């Protein structure tokens, strides 16, 4: 087994295994031809043994320059970080809900390990043996440990014989409770919160301060500036005998109660000043949806609404709505039309529509609509070509370009600015280069995977990481360091390779 420390793989230390100065034009393309070359440098990071390599454990750091995975050694396991084996343990937890997790700044890696019957947390090779982590939480609740966004702090839930408590940066960070759900940090890393259960009651503990008790509590959300917080609560379980009544708690203050509330992912606006969520009024039998914007209800005749979305400048809001089709005798469920509402103005109706996406400058909007089984991208109210399927739109950083996945029959395309790029068996979500000039995406053909820049095909590999959506780097696994440079990890045969490419536009 070959392993080598790559020290975050600095460019000057890359060992070149192949340099390709080639111009590819594989397959048919309706896109304009591009004249540039791709300089490819490969560095072998590790040689794998298929009988010991555990592929579901593979993780890539957020900056795309570090990687880790688990190997079996007899009946034991070991984490390999940047090609270097760490300490051998009886078991390592890995997978979607117990991942090998790099910190947001890519400097640290943490995981849970077991020796005999004792589990403990390991961060950067240092064992936190003085605390016994809880490793049997509900997988849907969250990750077992969390980093703060700036990576200065980390936390996880630990336990005694019959109680649980938080561990923050290796130290006891809370009182003991019957059950603690995974903790979260505010974006600035200065605040910490967790949901706690004592008996039949749940409550939030924010910065060590206990909040009001409820029967049920939804996930807490901090505002982007970290100064505000909000969560969904169900005050009295006995109310279910008459009617469900939920409410939002914002900065410790209870909002109006509703039959149901749907806080969504963008509860706070990017500037942290505004709030928005969807709620159902009415009764159990006839709920009526409303959007609650800054505490004010926005109601219409919709049969249903999506969670609202703020624009990046926090000035605009959009959501998807449903209305019943006319002329039907109300079958179950009744057929509906979808339409998007932007700045209070309803758009065209479709059989189905996606939730709208704002451009980075907040001026543009895109979503897909479906009519009689055909998908079309709607960009600034202009409908595009019809396809059998379409993915969600992606704007370039300068907001001038839009790309998305599309399928017509057995052929899959990346469509950018209305132009179709090469057809392949499958694609990843596309991303734009920092200068917005290039579109980059993974593609699959004849069982092999490659990275495509515009319509220029790259080297084919057995695998390109990360594929798992929970382990994405730069949205699809490709990391740009400059406008003309990007990198990713790939597998060729039994070798893990770090690939660095440069786009050469010189004549």
C-alpha positions in Angstrom: 0.0 0.0 0.0 1.4 3.4 -1.0 0.7 6.5 0.9 2.2 10.0 0.8 1.5 13.2 2.7 0.4 15.8 0.2 0.3 18.8 2.7 -2.8 20.2 1.1 -1.2 19.6 -2.3 0.5 22.9 -3.0 0.8 23.6 -6.7 4.6 23.8 -6.7 4.9 20.3 -5.3 2.7 18.6 -7.7 4.4 15.6 -9.3 3.4 15.6 -13.0 2.4 12.1 -14.1 1.0 13.3 -17.5 0.7 16.7 -19.2 -1.8 16.9 -22.0 -2.0 19.8 -24.4 -4.9 18.6 -26.5 -8.0 20.0 -28.0 -11.0 17.7 -27.6 -14.2 17.7 -29.6 -15.9 14.4 -28.5 -19.5 13.9 -29.7 -21.9 16.2 -31.4 -22.5 19.7 -30.1 -24.8 22.5 -31.0 -22.6 24.9 -29.0 -20.2 27.3 -30.6 -16.7 25.9 -31.0 -14.1 26.9 -28.4 -10.5 27.3 -29.0 -8.4 26.6 -25.9 -6.2 23.9 -24.6 -6.3 22.0 -21.3 -3.1 21.5 -19.4 -3.6 18.5 -17.1 -1.3 17.6 -14.2 -1.9 14.4 -12.2 -0.4 13.4 -8.8 -0.9 9.9 -7.4 -2.1 10.3 -3.8 -2.6 6.7 -2.8 -2.8 3.2 -4.3 -5.9 1.4 -3.2 -6.7 -2.3 -2.5 -10.3 -2.9 -3.6 -10.6 -5.5 -0.8 -9.9 -3.0 1.9 -11.0 0.4 0.5 -14.4 1.5 1.7 -15.7 3.8 -1.1 -18.7 5.2 0.9 -16.3 6.7 3.3 -14.5 9.0 0.8 -14.6 12.6 1.7 -13.2 15.8 0.1 -12.5 19.0 1.9 -14.5 22.2 1.1 -11.5 23.7 -0.7 -11.2 20.6 -2.9 -7.5 20.0 -2.0 -7.7 17.4 0.8 -9.3 14.0 0.9 -9.9 11.2 3.4 -11.3 7.7 3.4 -11.5 4.5 5.6 -9.6 1.3 5.0 -10.1 -2.2 6.5 -7.1 -3.8 8.2 -8.2 -7.3 9.1 -11.1 -6.8 11.5 -10.0 -3.2 12.3 -10.3 0.1 10.4 -8.2 3.2 9.8 -8.7 6.6 8.4 -6.4 7.7 5.6 -6.0 11.5 5.4 -4.2 13.0 2.4 -2.6 9.6 1.7 -1.4 9.1 5.3 -2.7 6.4 7.5 -3.9 7.5 11.0 -4.3 5.4 14.1 -6.0 2.0 13.7 -9.3 1.5 15.6 -11.8 -1.3 16.0 -14.4 0.7 14.1 -14.8 4.1 12.4 -18.2 5.6 11.8 -18.7 6.9 8.3 -21.5 7.4 5.7 -24.2 10.0 5.0 -25.0 10.7 8.6 -21.7 9.9 10.4 -19.2 11.3 7.9 -15.6 11.9 8.0 -16.1 15.7 8.2 -13.6 18.4 7.2 -14.0 21.8 8.8 -15.3 24.7 6.6 -11.8 26.1 6.2 -10.5 22.6 5.3 -7.9 22.7 8.1 -9.4 20.0 10.4 -11.0 16.6 10.0 -13.2 14.9 12.7 -14.8 11.5 13.1 -16.0 9.0 15.7 -13.9 6.0 16.5 -14.4 2.9 18.7 -11.9 0.9 20.8 -13.5 -2.1 22.5 -16.9 -0.8 23.6 -16.0 2.8 24.0 -16.7 5.4 21.3 -14.9 8.8 21.3 -14.4 11.8 19.0 -11.2 12.3 17.1 -10.2 15.6 15.6 -7.0 16.0 13.7 -5.7 12.8 15.2 -6.3 13.9 18.8 -8.7 11.6 20.8 -11.3 13.3 23.0 -11.4 10.3 25.4 -12.6 12.2 28.4 -16.1 12.4 26.9 -18.3 9.6 25.5 -20.1 10.8 22.4 -23.7 9.9 21.6 -23.5 7.9 18.4 -27.1 6.6 18.2 -29.1 9.7 17.5 -31.8 9.8 14.9 -30.0 10.0 11.6 -32.5 12.6 10.3 -31.8 15.0 13.2 -28.5 16.3 11.9 -24.8 15.5 11.7 -23.4 14.0 14.9 -21.0 16.9 15.4 -20.8 20.4 13.9 -18.1 23.0 13.2 -18.7 26.7 13.4 -18.6 28.3 9.9 -15.2 30.0 10.5 -13.9 26.6 11.9 -12.7 28.0 15.2 -15.1 25.8 17.2 -16.7 22.4 17.1 -19.3 20.7 19.2 -20.9 17.3 19.7 -23.3 15.6 22.2 -21.8 13.4 24.9 -23.4 11.2 27.6 -23.1 9.8 31.1 -25.0 6.7 32.2 -28.4 8.4 31.9 -27.8 12.0 30.9 -26.4 14.0 28.0 -24.4 17.2 27.7 -22.6 19.2 25.0 -18.9 19.2 24.4 -17.6 22.4 22.9 -14.0 22.5 21.8 -13.3 19.5 23.9 -14.8 20.9 27.1 -18.1 20.5 28.8 -20.4 23.1 27.3 -23.8 22.7 28.9 -25.8 21.3 31.8 -26.8 17.6 31.8 -30.3 16.8 30.3 -32.2 13.7 29.4 -31.6 14.2 25.7 -29.8 16.8 23.6 -30.2 17.1 19.8 -27.2 18.2 17.8 -25.9 21.7 18.4 -25.5 24.5 15.9 -23.4 27.6 15.8 -24.3 31.1 14.5 -22.6 32.1 11.3 -20.0 34.2 13.1 -19.3 31.3 15.5 -20.0 33.4 18.6 -23.3 31.8 19.6 -24.4 28.2 20.1 -27.8 26.6 20.4 -29.3 23.1 20.9 -32.7 21.6 21.4 -33.2 19.7 24.7 -35.7 17.2 26.0 -36.6 16.9 29.7 -39.5 14.5 30.3 -42.3 15.3 27.8 -41.2 18.9 27.2 -38.7 20.3 24.7 -36.9 23.7 24.8 -34.1 25.5 23.2 -30.9 26.4 25.1 -29.2 29.4 23.5 -25.8 30.5 24.8 -26.5 28.5 27.9 -29.9 30.2 28.6 -33.0 28.0 28.7 -36.0 29.2 26.6 -39.7 28.4 27.0 -40.9 24.8 27.1 -43.1 23.3 24.3 -44.5 20.0 23.3 -42.6 19.9 20.0 -39.9 22.2 18.6 -38.6 22.5 15.0 -34.9 23.2 14.1 -33.5 26.5 15.3 -32.1 29.0 12.7 -29.7 31.8 13.4 -29.9 34.9 11.2 -26.9 35.5 8.9 -25.4 38.1 11.2 -25.9 35.8 14.2 -27.8 38.3 16.3 -31.3 36.8 15.8 -32.9 33.4 16.0 -36.1 31.6 15.2 -37.7 28.2 15.5 -41.1 26.5 15.1 -43.0 25.4 18.2 -46.1 23.4 19.1 -47.3 24.7 22.4 -49.8 22.0 23.7 -50.0 18.5 22.4 -53.6 18.2 23.7 -54.6 20.7 21.0 -54.3 18.0 18.4 -57.6 16.7 19.6 -59.2 19.9 18.3 -56.8 21.4 15.8 -53.1 21.6 15.2 -51.7 24.9 16.3 -48.1 25.9 15.5 -46.3 29.1 15.8 -42.9 30.7 15.1 -40.8 31.9 18.0 -38.6 34.8 16.7 -36.0 36.3 19.1 -37.9 34.7 22.0 -41.2 36.3 21.0 -44.2 34.1 20.0 -45.8 35.0 16.7 -49.5 34.3 15.8 -50.4 30.6 15.9 -51.6 28.8 12.8 -52.9 25.4 11.9 -49.4 24.7 10.5 -46.2 26.7 9.8 -43.5 25.9 7.2 -40.4 28.0 8.0 -38.3 26.8 5.1 -34.5 27.4 4.7 -34.5 31.1 4.1 -36.5 32.3 7.1 -34.2 35.3 7.6 -33.3 37.6 4.7 -29.6 37.9 3.8 -29.3 41.2 5.7 -31.0 39.6 8.8 -33.6 42.3 9.0 -36.6 40.6 7.4 -38.4 37.3 8.1 -40.7 35.2 5.9 -42.4 31.8 6.1 -45.5 29.9 4.9 -48.4 29.1 7.1 -51.8 27.4 6.9 -54.8 29.2 8.4 -58.4 27.9 8.6 -59.3 24.5 10.0 -58.1 20.9 9.8 -60.5 20.2 6.9 -60.0 23.4 5.0 -56.5 25.0 5.6 -55.8 28.2 3.8 -52.2 29.0 2.9 -50.6 32.5 3.6 -47.2 33.9 3.4 -46.2 35.7 6.6 -43.7 38.5 5.6 -42.2 40.6 8.3 -45.2 39.6 10.5 -47.8 40.6 7.9 -50.0 38.0 6.2 -50.0 37.9 2.4 -53.1 36.0 1.3 -54.6 35.0 -2.1 -56.9 32.3 -3.5 -54.0 29.7 -3.8 -54.6 26.1 -2.9 -51.0 25.9 -1.7 -47.7 27.9 -1.5 -44.0 27.1 -1.3 -41.7 28.5 1.3 -40.7 32.1 0.2 -37.3 33.0 -1.1 -35.5 36.3 -0.6 -33.3 37.9 -3.2 -29.6 38.3 -2.3 -30.1 42.1 -1.6 -33.1 41.2 0.7 -35.4 43.6 -1.2 -37.3 41.1 -3.2 -39.3 38.0 -2.4 -40.7 35.1 -4.5 -42.6 31.9 -4.0 -44.4 29.2 -5.9 -48.2 29.0 -5.6 -50.9 26.5 -6.6 -54.5 27.0 -7.8 -57.2 24.5 -8.5 -57.9 23.8 -12.2 -61.4 24.9 -13.2 -64.1 22.6 -14.5 -63.3 19.7 -12.3 -65.6 18.0 -9.7 -62.9 18.1 -7.0 -61.4 14.6 -7.2 -58.9 13.6 -4.5 -56.4 15.1 -4.9 -57.8 17.8 -7.1 -55.7 18.8 -10.1 -53.8 22.1 -9.8 -51.9 24.7 -11.7 -48.6 26.1 -10.5 -47.4 29.7 -10.9 -44.7 31.9 -9.3 -45.3 35.1 -7.5 -42.5 37.7 -7.6 -42.7 41.0 -5.8 -46.5 40.3 -5.3 -47.1 39.8 -9.0 -48.4 36.4 -10.2 -46.8 34.9 -13.3 -48.0 32.5 -16.0 -49.6 29.2 -14.8 -48.0 25.8 -15.5 -49.0 22.2 -14.8 -46.0 22.3 -12.5 -43.3 24.8 -11.7 -40.1 24.9 -9.6 -39.4 27.4 -6.8 -37.7 30.5 -8.4 -34.0 31.3 -8.2 -32.7 34.8 -8.0 -29.5 35.9 -9.7 -26.6 37.1 -7.5 -27.3 40.8 -8.4 -31.0 40.2 -7.5 -32.3 41.6 -10.8 -33.0 38.3 -12.6 -35.1 35.3 -11.9 -35.3 31.7 -13.3 -37.4 28.6 -12.8 -38.7 25.8 -14.8 -42.3 25.2 -15.9 -44.1 22.0 -17.1 -46.9 21.8 -19.6 -48.3 18.5 -20.8 -45.2 16.7 -19.6 -42.7 19.0 -21.4 -40.2 21.1 -19.3 -39.0 24.6 -20.2 -36.7 27.0 -18.4 -38.3 30.4 -17.8 -35.7 33.1 -17.5 -36.9 36.7 -16.9 -40.4 35.5 -18.0 -39.0 34.2 -21.3 -39.7 30.5 -22.0 -36.9 28.3 -23.5 -36.9 25.2 -25.5 -39.0 22.2 -24.4 -37.3 19.1 -22.9 -38.4 15.8 -21.3 -36.7 16.9 -18.1 -34.8 19.9 -16.7 -32.7 20.6 -13.6 -32.7 23.8 -11.5 -31.0 26.9 -13.0 -27.6 28.1 -12.0 -26.5 31.8 -12.5 -23.0 32.9 -13.2 -21.4 35.2 -10.6 -21.9 38.3 -12.8 -25.6 37.3 -13.2 -25.4 37.5 -17.0 -25.4 33.8 -17.8 -27.7 30.9 -16.8 -26.9 27.1 -17.1 -28.9 24.0 -16.3 -29.2 20.3 -17.0 -31.7 19.1 -19.6 -32.8 15.7 -21.0 -34.3 14.9 -24.4 -35.0 11.2 -24.8 -31.8 9.3 -23.8 -29.6 12.3 -24.4 -28.6 14.6 -21.6 -27.3 18.2 -22.2 -26.0 21.1 -20.3 -27.7 24.2 -21.6 -26.0 27.6 -21.2 -27.5 30.8 -22.6 -29.9 28.7 -24.7 -27.1 26.7 -26.3 -26.8 22.9 -25.9 -23.5 21.4 -25.0 -22.4 17.8 -25.7 -24.8 15.0 -25.0 -23.8 12.4 -22.4 -25.4 9.7 -20.2 -25.5 11.9 -17.1 -24.3 15.2 -15.7 -23.6 16.9 -12.4 -24.9 20.3 -11.5 -23.0 22.9 -13.7 -20.9 25.7 -12.2 -19.4 28.8 -13.7 -15.8 29.9 -13.4 -15.1 32.9 -11.1 -15.0 35.2 -14.1 -18.2 33.7 -15.5 -16.6 32.9 -18.8 -16.5 29.1 -18.5 -19.1 26.4 -17.6 -17.7 23.3 -15.8 -19.5 20.0 -15.1 -19.0 16.3 -14.6 -20.2 13.9 -17.3 -20.5 10.2 -17.8 -20.0 8.2 -21.0 -19.5 4.5 -21.5 -19.2 4.0 -17.8 -16.4 6.5 -17.4 -16.4 10.0 -15.9 -14.9 13.2 -17.1 -14.9 16.9 -16.4 -16.1 19.0 -19.3 -15.2 22.7 -19.8 -17.7 24.3 -22.1 -17.9 21.6 -24.8 -14.3 20.5 -24.4 -14.0 17.0 -22.9 -11.2 16.1 -20.5 -9.5 12.9 -19.4 -11.8 10.0 -18.6 -11.5 8.3 -15.1 -13.2 5.4 -13.4 -14.5 7.8 -10.7 -14.5 11.5 -9.9 -15.1 12.7 -6.4 -17.2 13.7 -4.6 -20.3 12.2 -6.1 -22.4 12.0 -2.9 -24.5 15.2 -2.6 -23.6 15.6 1.1 -19.9 15.8 0.2 -20.0 18.3 -2.6 -17.2 20.8 -3.2 -18.0 24.0 -5.0 -21.5 22.6 -5.7 -20.4 19.6 -7.8 -16.9 18.6 -6.7 -14.8 21.0 -8.9 -12.8 23.7 -7.1 -11.7 26.8 -9.0 -8.5 28.4 -7.6 -8.3 31.0 -10.4 -10.5 31.9 -13.4 -8.4 29.5 -15.5 -7.4 26.9 -12.9 -9.4 24.1 -11.3 -8.8 20.8 -9.5 -10.6 17.6 -8.4 -9.9 14.1 -7.1 -10.3 11.1 -9.5 -9.8 7.3 -9.4 -8.0 5.5 -12.2 -7.6 1.7 -11.6 -6.5 1.3 -8.0 -5.0 4.8 -7.8 -6.5 8.0 -6.2 -5.2 10.9 -8.2 -5.3 14.7 -7.6 -5.9 16.4 -10.9 -5.1 20.0 -11.5 -6.0 21.6 -14.8 -5.2 25.0 -16.4 -7.1 26.5 -19.3 -4.7 27.8 -21.9 -6.2 30.3 -24.3 -2.9 31.4 -26.0 -2.8 30.9 -29.8 
